[in-house]
Amino acid sequence: MIKLQFLFFILMNCFYCEAQEKVLPEELKPFVLPGYEMLDFTEGKLDADQQEDAILILKLQQEDTITTDDPLRPFLLLTRQPNGKLKLTKRNDSLVMCRRCGGVFGDPYENIEIKNNGFIISFYGGSSWRWGYNYSFSYDKIKTNWFLVREEQMHYHNTEPDLNIKEAVIEADELGIIPIEKFSSDFVYSGTEWKVISTKAYFYDSPKLGSKPRKGYLLKGDIATASRILKNFIEVSFENKKEVFTSGYILKTSLQKVK
C-alpha cells in the first residue's frame, strides 16, 4: 500500500483539479500569449527574496480540437520585481507534456506546486502499462537559475498495480546539470546496444551509487539495449532466450557500447 501513495496522490489531485475551477488572477492575464489560454497556474516563493512569484502554463485555444499535431504548452516562470510587479524570467515550451502524450489515458498533465524556492511538476499517463513522473526544480542563488534536482518515476500494469509497481528516483548527481530552459519532458530513447564486460552486472531499481542492487544480473557477454544514459548508470532492457524481458539500471563501468 505504501508504494501506491504516489498513484493515490495523482488520482486525488486529478479529482480536486476537476472539482475546483481556477480563475486566473488579473496580474497574470497580461502574460497570456496571443492565441493561448490558461492551462494552469500557481503562486508562491520561487527564489530567495521571499516575495510572491508565479508560474503560468498556457495551452493553445481550442487545443482539444487539434488532431494533426501536438501544440506546445508554454511554461512561464514569473518573478516579483523590487517595484512589486511580476516579470517573465524564464520560458520553456518543452517542459510540459503535450495533450496527447499521455496515450490512451489522455492528457498527462496533473499538477504543479511551488515548494522550497522551487517547484514540482507531475505527469501521469499510459494505457495497460501506466506511468507517472514528478520533476523537482530548485533555485540556485549563486547561478540565479532553477535546475532539475530530482526525478521520480512510477510504472505499473493497471490490472494489478499493487503487485507489479516499479519506482525509481534519480537525483541531481546522476541527472547532471539541467537548467530549466534546457529541460524537456519528451523522453529521448537511446536505442544503443551495450555488452556486459564484467563477470556479473547487477540491476538496480534506482541509479544511486552505493545503493543495494537487485538479485537479478546479466553475465559477461550479454547484450542489452539502452533506453537512457546517465552519469554513472545506464537504463537497459534485456531479453533472455525464453523471450522474457528484464529492465533496470546497470553501472556504466560494467558495460561497453557495441559499435
BAVORO-823507 format. One record per residue (C-alpha): y, x, z. Coordinates in steps of 0.05 Angstrom, whole numbers, padded with zeros to 5 digits, always signed. Layout:
<site><py>Y</py><px>X</px><pz>Z</pz></site>
...
//
This chain:
<site><py>+00000</py><px>+00000</px><pz>+00000</pz></site>
<site><py>+00047</py><px>+00058</px><pz>+00014</pz></site>
<site><py>+00041</py><px>+00080</px><pz>-00059</pz></site>
<site><py>+00064</py><px>+00012</px><pz>-00082</pz></site>
<site><py>+00131</py><px>+00017</px><pz>-00046</pz></site>
<site><py>+00164</py><px>+00045</px><pz>-00108</pz></site>
<site><py>+00138</py><px>-00012</px><pz>-00151</pz></site>
<site><py>+00157</py><px>-00064</px><pz>-00098</pz></site>
<site><py>+00228</py><px>-00036</px><pz>-00096</pz></site>
<site><py>+00235</py><px>-00042</px><pz>-00171</pz></site>
<site><py>+00209</py><px>-00113</px><pz>-00175</pz></site>
<site><py>+00251</py><px>-00137</px><pz>-00116</pz></site>
<site><py>+00313</py><px>-00103</px><pz>-00145</pz></site>
<site><py>+00300</py><px>-00136</px><pz>-00212</pz></site>
<site><py>+00296</py><px>-00204</px><pz>-00177</pz></site>
<site><py>+00360</py><px>-00191</px><pz>-00139</pz></site>
<site><py>+00398</py><px>-00170</px><pz>-00201</pz></site>
<site><py>+00378</py><px>-00234</px><pz>-00237</pz></site>
<site><py>+00399</py><px>-00276</px><pz>-00177</pz></site>
<site><py>+00467</py><px>-00241</px><pz>-00168</pz></site>
<site><py>+00511</py><px>-00241</px><pz>-00230</pz></site>
<site><py>+00561</py><px>-00185</px><pz>-00225</pz></site>
<site><py>+00634</py><px>-00194</px><pz>-00241</pz></site>
<site><py>+00669</py><px>-00133</px><pz>-00270</pz></site>
<site><py>+00730</py><px>-00112</px><pz>-00227</pz></site>
<site><py>+00797</py><px>-00114</px><pz>-00262</pz></site>
<site><py>+00809</py><px>-00039</px><pz>-00256</pz></site>
<site><py>+00744</py><px>-00025</px><pz>-00294</pz></site>
<site><py>+00759</py><px>-00071</px><pz>-00353</pz></site>
<site><py>+00805</py><px>-00021</px><pz>-00390</pz></site>
<site><py>+00745</py><px>+00027</px><pz>-00395</pz></site>
<site><py>+00702</py><px>-00023</px><pz>-00434</pz></site>
<site><py>+00698</py><px>+00005</px><pz>-00505</pz></site>
<site><py>+00715</py><px>-00040</px><pz>-00565</pz></site>
<site><py>+00654</py><px>-00080</px><pz>-00586</pz></site>
<site><py>+00618</py><px>-00068</px><pz>-00519</pz></site>
<site><py>+00609</py><px>-00106</px><pz>-00455</pz></site>
<site><py>+00585</py><px>-00091</px><pz>-00385</pz></site>
<site><py>+00512</py><px>-00079</px><pz>-00373</pz></site>
<site><py>+00521</py><px>-00057</px><pz>-00301</pz></site>
<site><py>+00570</py><px>-00023</px><pz>-00254</pz></site>
<site><py>+00572</py><px>+00005</px><pz>-00183</pz></site>
<site><py>+00624</py><px>+00033</px><pz>-00137</pz></site>
<site><py>+00622</py><px>+00088</px><pz>-00085</pz></site>
<site><py>+00637</py><px>+00161</px><pz>-00068</pz></site>
<site><py>+00615</py><px>+00206</px><pz>-00125</pz></site>
<site><py>+00648</py><px>+00272</px><pz>-00107</pz></site>
<site><py>+00676</py><px>+00308</px><pz>-00047</pz></site>
<site><py>+00744</py><px>+00275</px><pz>-00040</pz></site>
<site><py>+00717</py><px>+00214</px><pz>-00003</pz></site>
<site><py>+00753</py><px>+00166</px><pz>-00049</pz></site>
<site><py>+00721</py><px>+00105</px><pz>-00081</pz></site>
<site><py>+00695</py><px>+00121</px><pz>-00151</pz></site>
<site><py>+00655</py><px>+00080</px><pz>-00200</pz></site>
<site><py>+00601</py><px>+00082</px><pz>-00254</pz></site>
<site><py>+00604</py><px>+00034</px><pz>-00312</pz></site>
<site><py>+00546</py><px>+00024</px><pz>-00361</pz></site>
<site><py>+00560</py><px>-00011</px><pz>-00426</pz></site>
<site><py>+00519</py><px>-00045</px><pz>-00479</pz></site>
<site><py>+00536</py><px>-00069</px><pz>-00549</pz></site>
<site><py>+00559</py><px>-00141</px><pz>-00553</pz></site>
<site><py>+00500</py><px>-00186</px><pz>-00574</pz></site>
<site><py>+00453</py><px>-00127</px><pz>-00564</pz></site>
<site><py>+00394</py><px>-00174</px><pz>-00555</pz></site>
<site><py>+00400</py><px>-00199</px><pz>-00627</pz></site>
<site><py>+00396</py><px>-00129</px><pz>-00658</pz></site>
<site><py>+00326</py><px>-00112</px><pz>-00683</pz></site>
<site><py>+00338</py><px>-00058</px><pz>-00736</pz></site>
<site><py>+00355</py><px>-00001</px><pz>-00688</pz></site>
<site><py>+00366</py><px>+00016</px><pz>-00615</pz></site>
<site><py>+00441</py><px>+00015</px><pz>-00598</pz></site>
<site><py>+00466</py><px>+00067</px><pz>-00549</pz></site>
<site><py>+00487</py><px>+00048</px><pz>-00480</pz></site>
<site><py>+00548</py><px>+00089</px><pz>-00459</pz></site>
<site><py>+00546</py><px>+00114</px><pz>-00387</pz></site>
<site><py>+00616</py><px>+00124</px><pz>-00359</pz></site>
<site><py>+00629</py><px>+00162</px><pz>-00294</pz></site>
<site><py>+00698</py><px>+00146</px><pz>-00267</pz></site>
<site><py>+00731</py><px>+00185</px><pz>-00211</pz></site>
<site><py>+00791</py><px>+00166</px><pz>-00168</pz></site>
<site><py>+00853</py><px>+00210</px><pz>-00180</pz></site>
<site><py>+00906</py><px>+00230</px><pz>-00129</pz></site>
<site><py>+00951</py><px>+00175</px><pz>-00156</pz></site>
<site><py>+00898</py><px>+00123</px><pz>-00138</pz></site>
<site><py>+00877</py><px>+00107</px><pz>-00209</pz></site>
<site><py>+00808</py><px>+00116</px><pz>-00240</pz></site>
<site><py>+00797</py><px>+00166</px><pz>-00295</pz></site>
<site><py>+00739</py><px>+00175</px><pz>-00344</pz></site>
<site><py>+00709</py><px>+00241</px><pz>-00321</pz></site>
<site><py>+00641</py><px>+00242</px><pz>-00355</pz></site>
<site><py>+00608</py><px>+00202</px><pz>-00411</pz></site>
<site><py>+00536</py><px>+00205</px><pz>-00434</pz></site>
<site><py>+00507</py><px>+00160</px><pz>-00488</pz></site>
<site><py>+00435</py><px>+00184</px><pz>-00478</pz></site>
<site><py>+00427</py><px>+00175</px><pz>-00404</pz></site>
<site><py>+00410</py><px>+00101</px><pz>-00403</pz></site>
<site><py>+00346</py><px>+00078</px><pz>-00438</pz></site>
<site><py>+00354</py><px>+00031</px><pz>-00496</pz></site>
<site><py>+00336</py><px>-00043</px><pz>-00492</pz></site>
<site><py>+00270</py><px>-00035</px><pz>-00529</pz></site>
<site><py>+00250</py><px>+00029</px><pz>-00495</pz></site>
<site><py>+00211</py><px>-00010</px><pz>-00443</pz></site>
<site><py>+00157</py><px>-00031</px><pz>-00492</pz></site>
<site><py>+00123</py><px>-00098</px><pz>-00480</pz></site>
<site><py>+00154</py><px>-00104</px><pz>-00411</pz></site>
<site><py>+00224</py><px>-00109</px><pz>-00441</pz></site>
<site><py>+00290</py><px>-00077</px><pz>-00422</pz></site>
<site><py>+00272</py><px>-00017</px><pz>-00377</pz></site>
<site><py>+00339</py><px>-00011</px><pz>-00343</pz></site>
<site><py>+00333</py><px>-00031</px><pz>-00269</pz></site>
<site><py>+00388</py><px>-00005</px><pz>-00224</pz></site>
<site><py>+00439</py><px>+00047</px><pz>-00208</pz></site>
<site><py>+00460</py><px>+00067</px><pz>-00138</pz></site>
<site><py>+00515</py><px>+00115</px><pz>-00115</pz></site>
<site><py>+00489</py><px>+00156</px><pz>-00057</pz></site>
<site><py>+00504</py><px>+00223</px><pz>-00023</pz></site>
<site><py>+00560</py><px>+00244</px><pz>-00071</pz></site>
<site><py>+00516</py><px>+00228</px><pz>-00130</pz></site>
<site><py>+00474</py><px>+00172</px><pz>-00158</pz></site>
<site><py>+00403</py><px>+00148</px><pz>-00173</pz></site>
<site><py>+00386</py><px>+00110</px><pz>-00237</pz></site>
<site><py>+00320</py><px>+00074</px><pz>-00244</pz></site>
<site><py>+00278</py><px>+00051</px><pz>-00303</pz></site>
<site><py>+00213</py><px>+00011</px><pz>-00308</pz></site>
<site><py>+00171</py><px>-00010</px><pz>-00368</pz></site>
<site><py>+00105</py><px>-00005</px><pz>-00407</pz></site>
<site><py>+00050</py><px>-00053</px><pz>-00426</pz></site>
<site><py>-00020</py><px>-00047</px><pz>-00398</pz></site>
<site><py>+00000</py><px>+00021</px><pz>-00371</pz></site>
<site><py>+00064</py><px>+00013</px><pz>-00332</pz></site>
<site><py>+00113</py><px>+00068</px><pz>-00314</pz></site>
<site><py>+00175</py><px>+00078</px><pz>-00271</pz></site>
<site><py>+00226</py><px>+00134</px><pz>-00266</pz></site>
<site><py>+00280</py><px>+00149</px><pz>-00215</pz></site>
<site><py>+00331</py><px>+00203</px><pz>-00235</pz></site>
<site><py>+00375</py><px>+00232</px><pz>-00179</pz></site>
<site><py>+00440</py><px>+00268</px><pz>-00194</pz></site>
<site><py>+00483</py><px>+00305</px><pz>-00144</pz></site>
<site><py>+00554</py><px>+00331</px><pz>-00146</pz></site>
<site><py>+00565</py><px>+00407</px><pz>-00143</pz></site>
<site><py>+00633</py><px>+00423</px><pz>-00112</pz></site>
<site><py>+00635</py><px>+00494</px><pz>-00139</pz></site>
<site><py>+00618</py><px>+00474</px><pz>-00211</pz></site>
<site><py>+00654</py><px>+00407</px><pz>-00204</pz></site>
<site><py>+00599</py><px>+00371</px><pz>-00241</pz></site>
<site><py>+00538</py><px>+00328</px><pz>-00230</pz></site>
<site><py>+00468</py><px>+00356</px><pz>-00240</pz></site>
<site><py>+00398</py><px>+00328</px><pz>-00243</pz></site>
<site><py>+00365</py><px>+00347</px><pz>-00177</pz></site>
<site><py>+00303</py><px>+00304</px><pz>-00174</pz></site>
<site><py>+00257</py><px>+00262</px><pz>-00218</pz></site>
<site><py>+00207</py><px>+00213</px><pz>-00190</pz></site>
<site><py>+00152</py><px>+00185</px><pz>-00234</pz></site>
<site><py>+00102</py><px>+00128</px><pz>-00225</pz></site>
<site><py>+00047</py><px>+00107</px><pz>-00273</pz></site>
<site><py>-00008</py><px>+00055</px><pz>-00263</pz></site>
<site><py>-00053</py><px>+00006</px><pz>-00301</pz></site>
<site><py>-00029</py><px>-00065</px><pz>-00287</pz></site>
<site><py>-00099</py><px>-00092</px><pz>-00276</pz></site>
<site><py>-00110</py><px>-00051</px><pz>-00212</pz></site>
<site><py>-00044</py><px>-00018</px><pz>-00192</pz></site>
<site><py>-00067</py><px>-00003</px><pz>-00121</pz></site>
<site><py>-00127</py><px>+00037</px><pz>-00146</pz></site>
<site><py>-00100</py><px>+00079</px><pz>-00203</pz></site>
<site><py>-00027</py><px>+00091</px><pz>-00189</pz></site>
<site><py>-00004</py><px>+00162</px><pz>-00203</pz></site>
<site><py>+00060</py><px>+00191</px><pz>-00174</pz></site>
<site><py>+00097</py><px>+00256</px><pz>-00187</pz></site>
<site><py>+00161</py><px>+00287</px><pz>-00161</pz></site>
<site><py>+00197</py><px>+00342</px><pz>-00199</pz></site>
<site><py>+00250</py><px>+00379</px><pz>-00160</pz></site>
<site><py>+00311</py><px>+00417</px><pz>-00187</pz></site>
<site><py>+00277</py><px>+00485</px><pz>-00186</pz></site>
<site><py>+00227</py><px>+00460</px><pz>-00238</pz></site>
<site><py>+00275</py><px>+00418</px><pz>-00278</pz></site>
<site><py>+00324</py><px>+00474</px><pz>-00289</pz></site>
<site><py>+00400</py><px>+00466</px><pz>-00293</pz></site>
<site><py>+00415</py><px>+00400</px><pz>-00327</pz></site>
<site><py>+00487</py><px>+00376</px><pz>-00323</pz></site>
<site><py>+00500</py><px>+00302</px><pz>-00331</pz></site>
<site><py>+00529</py><px>+00308</px><pz>-00400</pz></site>
<site><py>+00466</py><px>+00342</px><pz>-00427</pz></site>
<site><py>+00414</py><px>+00296</px><pz>-00395</pz></site>
<site><py>+00373</py><px>+00249</px><pz>-00439</pz></site>
<site><py>+00324</py><px>+00196</px><pz>-00415</pz></site>
<site><py>+00289</py><px>+00199</px><pz>-00482</pz></site>
<site><py>+00224</py><px>+00235</px><pz>-00468</pz></site>
<site><py>+00213</py><px>+00295</px><pz>-00515</pz></site>
<site><py>+00138</py><px>+00303</px><pz>-00526</pz></site>
<site><py>+00117</py><px>+00376</px><pz>-00535</pz></site>
<site><py>+00050</py><px>+00367</px><pz>-00570</pz></site>
<site><py>+00035</py><px>+00441</px><pz>-00568</pz></site>
<site><py>-00035</py><px>+00468</px><pz>-00551</pz></site>
<site><py>-00048</py><px>+00515</px><pz>-00494</pz></site>
<site><py>-00111</py><px>+00555</px><pz>-00478</pz></site>
<site><py>-00135</py><px>+00569</px><pz>-00407</pz></site>
<site><py>-00134</py><px>+00644</px><pz>-00394</pz></site>
<site><py>-00153</py><px>+00644</px><pz>-00321</pz></site>
<site><py>-00223</py><px>+00632</px><pz>-00293</pz></site>
<site><py>-00202</py><px>+00564</px><pz>-00267</pz></site>
<site><py>-00137</py><px>+00526</px><pz>-00279</pz></site>
<site><py>-00127</py><px>+00471</px><pz>-00227</pz></site>
<site><py>-00089</py><px>+00406</px><pz>-00239</pz></site>
<site><py>-00031</py><px>+00388</px><pz>-00194</pz></site>
<site><py>-00003</py><px>+00318</px><pz>-00183</pz></site>
<site><py>+00068</py><px>+00345</px><pz>-00177</pz></site>
<site><py>+00094</py><px>+00411</px><pz>-00204</pz></site>
<site><py>+00113</py><px>+00446</px><pz>-00140</pz></site>
<site><py>+00097</py><px>+00519</px><pz>-00124</pz></site>
<site><py>+00055</py><px>+00525</px><pz>-00060</pz></site>
<site><py>+00031</py><px>+00453</px><pz>-00062</pz></site>
<site><py>-00043</py><px>+00435</px><pz>-00057</pz></site>
<site><py>-00078</py><px>+00426</px><pz>-00124</pz></site>
<site><py>-00127</py><px>+00371</px><pz>-00141</pz></site>
<site><py>-00202</py><px>+00384</px><pz>-00143</pz></site>
<site><py>-00203</py><px>+00379</px><pz>-00218</pz></site>
<site><py>-00194</py><px>+00441</px><pz>-00261</pz></site>
<site><py>-00203</py><px>+00470</px><pz>-00331</pz></site>
<site><py>-00245</py><px>+00530</px><pz>-00347</pz></site>
<site><py>-00226</py><px>+00593</px><pz>-00385</pz></site>
<site><py>-00223</py><px>+00579</px><pz>-00459</pz></site>
<site><py>-00209</py><px>+00504</px><pz>-00453</pz></site>
<site><py>-00152</py><px>+00480</px><pz>-00496</pz></site>
<site><py>-00104</py><px>+00426</px><pz>-00471</pz></site>
<site><py>-00045</py><px>+00391</px><pz>-00503</pz></site>
<site><py>+00023</py><px>+00398</px><pz>-00471</pz></site>
<site><py>+00068</py><px>+00338</px><pz>-00463</pz></site>
<site><py>+00123</py><px>+00373</px><pz>-00424</pz></site>
<site><py>+00141</py><px>+00445</px><pz>-00407</pz></site>
<site><py>+00176</py><px>+00460</px><pz>-00342</pz></site>
<site><py>+00197</py><px>+00526</px><pz>-00309</pz></site>
<site><py>+00131</py><px>+00543</px><pz>-00274</pz></site>
<site><py>+00085</py><px>+00486</px><pz>-00296</pz></site>
<site><py>+00063</py><px>+00452</px><pz>-00359</pz></site>
<site><py>+00043</py><px>+00379</px><pz>-00361</pz></site>
<site><py>-00021</py><px>+00374</px><pz>-00402</pz></site>
<site><py>-00076</py><px>+00326</px><pz>-00422</pz></site>
<site><py>-00147</py><px>+00348</px><pz>-00435</pz></site>
<site><py>-00205</py><px>+00311</px><pz>-00469</pz></site>
<site><py>-00275</py><px>+00333</px><pz>-00450</pz></site>
<site><py>-00339</py><px>+00326</px><pz>-00491</pz></site>
<site><py>-00350</py><px>+00256</px><pz>-00463</pz></site>
<site><py>-00281</py><px>+00236</px><pz>-00491</pz></site>
<site><py>-00253</py><px>+00228</px><pz>-00421</pz></site>
<site><py>-00180</py><px>+00247</px><pz>-00413</pz></site>
<site><py>-00151</py><px>+00283</px><pz>-00353</pz></site>
<site><py>-00077</py><px>+00296</px><pz>-00345</pz></site>
<site><py>-00032</py><px>+00332</px><pz>-00295</pz></site>
<site><py>+00008</py><px>+00395</px><pz>-00284</pz></site>
<site><py>-00022</py><px>+00465</px><pz>-00291</pz></site>
<site><py>+00011</py><px>+00531</px><pz>-00273</pz></site>
<site><py>+00041</py><px>+00564</px><pz>-00334</pz></site>
<site><py>+00011</py><px>+00631</px><pz>-00314</pz></site>
<site><py>-00059</py><px>+00601</px><pz>-00325</pz></site>
<site><py>-00044</py><px>+00582</px><pz>-00397</pz></site>
<site><py>-00027</py><px>+00615</px><pz>-00462</pz></site>
<site><py>+00003</py><px>+00580</px><pz>-00522</pz></site>
<site><py>-00042</py><px>+00573</px><pz>-00582</pz></site>
<site><py>-00007</py><px>+00600</px><pz>-00644</pz></site>
//
